[in-house]
Amino acid sequence: MNKGSLVVVGTGIQTVGHITPEAVAWIKWADTVLYLVADLVAENAILKLKPEAQTLEGLYEKGKPRYVTYRQMTDRMVDCVRKGQRTCAAYYGHPGVFAYPAHAAIRKLRTEGYEARMLPGISAEDCLFADLGLDPATYGCQSYEATHFVLTRRRPDTTASLILWQPDSFGHVKALMDVQVSAIAVLVDYLAQFYPRDHRLCIYEAPMYLGCAARMDWVPLAELAEARLTPASTLYLPPAEIAPMDLELAEKLGLPSMAQVQADLARLDPPSAPPAE
Ligand SMILES: C[S@@+](CC[C@H](N)C(=O)[O-])C[C@H]1O[C@@H](n2cnc3c(N)ncnc32)[C@H](O)[C@@H]1O
């Protein structure tokens, strides 16, 4: 019997344009393809490459705890490999971003001596950097799952960019039970401890289909609770202020011109600069 293996690939956000030739090759070459994607175009693209590919979507069930679903997804991947199959699992976006079962399966299989690896894909955050013209290196960048951010009482660095994932399901306790609590106002109040209520943030949605435009709606923090959020929304908060530079240290390091760089940056690329209305 062949020794099984696992390759986890990403289909990107806009599958037709984002999926890499390497991911396509693995999907075609695998004995078994499992997939979890967000839209029909992505699903059709996978089925065109591998008509026998099987979706993992059916493992989600109303009332079933999310961690049970994740464990079952992990087990499906692991079982295929143990049966000697060359297995490919395809997840949308980057397959390692918000995809716990993929990481868990790779870890488990490696401890059992199987070959298991992940190929990178284009995530929603990558699209955000491109569409919003945001370079995470300019001011630094923090990235959190929105509910986790609040529950763990993270203190954002307001001199760096802040990205919050899954705002549409903020406060939903879906992971434990199928109850939905509309709690976006809690997120607003939490953020308002650090940012002015008129601080403008962007509700960002990367285009999932060729020829479509990104959604980039700038709203003041105070109005976030009334804004439309969807499963494809990610929030981007620009910095509220510029981090002061330690000029003495810059001098010691022989970088006296850094102060000028900092001043130029503030002038040319101000941190909280949503497009003019
Ligand atoms: C389960 S995570 C999946 C992330 C995905 N693996 C990736 O690499 O981008 C779902 C979250 O990703 C973000 N997301 C998914 N699709 C998006 C899109 N088209 N535009 C912006 N954000 C998106 C949202 O924050 C959403 O709540």
PDBQT file of the ligand as one rigid body, heavy atoms in Angstrom, charges set to zero:
ROOT
HETATM    1  C1  LIG A 301     -12.983  31.783   8.630  1.00  0.00    +0.000 C 
HETATM    2  S1  LIG A 301     -12.149  33.237   8.171  1.00  0.00    +0.000 S 
HETATM    3  C2  LIG A 301     -11.431  32.706   6.670  1.00  0.00    +0.000 C 
HETATM    4  C3  LIG A 301     -10.175  33.440   6.306  1.00  0.00    +0.000 C 
HETATM    5  C4  LIG A 301      -9.530  32.924   5.054  1.00  0.00    +0.000 C 
HETATM    6  N1  LIG A 301      -8.947  31.601   5.280  1.00  0.00    +0.000 N 
HETATM    7  C5  LIG A 301      -8.445  33.869   4.536  1.00  0.00    +0.000 C 
HETATM    8  O1  LIG A 301      -7.325  33.411   4.339  1.00  0.00    +0.000 OA
HETATM    9  O2  LIG A 301      -8.721  35.046   4.325  1.00  0.00    +0.000 OA
HETATM   10  C6  LIG A 301     -13.498  34.247   7.693  1.00  0.00    +0.000 C 
HETATM   11  C7  LIG A 301     -13.167  35.706   7.831  1.00  0.00    +0.000 C 
HETATM   12  O3  LIG A 301     -12.257  36.090   6.804  1.00  0.00    +0.000 OA
HETATM   13  C8  LIG A 301     -12.545  37.404   6.364  1.00  0.00    +0.000 C 
HETATM   14  N2  LIG A 301     -12.968  37.336   4.957  1.00  0.00    +0.000 N 
HETATM   15  C9  LIG A 301     -13.431  36.267   4.285  1.00  0.00    +0.000 A 
HETATM   16  N3  LIG A 301     -13.727  36.612   3.005  1.00  0.00    +0.000 NA
HETATM   17  C10 LIG A 301     -13.440  37.925   2.906  1.00  0.00    +0.000 A 
HETATM   18  C11 LIG A 301     -13.533  38.866   1.855  1.00  0.00    +0.000 A 
HETATM   19  N4  LIG A 301     -14.005  38.522   0.648  1.00  0.00    +0.000 N 
HETATM   20  N5  LIG A 301     -13.149  40.138   2.097  1.00  0.00    +0.000 NA
HETATM   21  C12 LIG A 301     -12.688  40.523   3.310  1.00  0.00    +0.000 A 
HETATM   22  N6  LIG A 301     -12.593  39.681   4.342  1.00  0.00    +0.000 NA
HETATM   23  C13 LIG A 301     -12.949  38.394   4.144  1.00  0.00    +0.000 A 
HETATM   24  C14 LIG A 301     -13.702  37.924   7.235  1.00  0.00    +0.000 C 
HETATM   25  O4  LIG A 301     -13.164  38.618   8.355  1.00  0.00    +0.000 OA
HETATM   26  C15 LIG A 301     -14.369  36.637   7.642  1.00  0.00    +0.000 C 
HETATM   27  O5  LIG A 301     -15.119  36.784   8.816  1.00  0.00    +0.000 OA
ENDROOT
TORSDOF 0
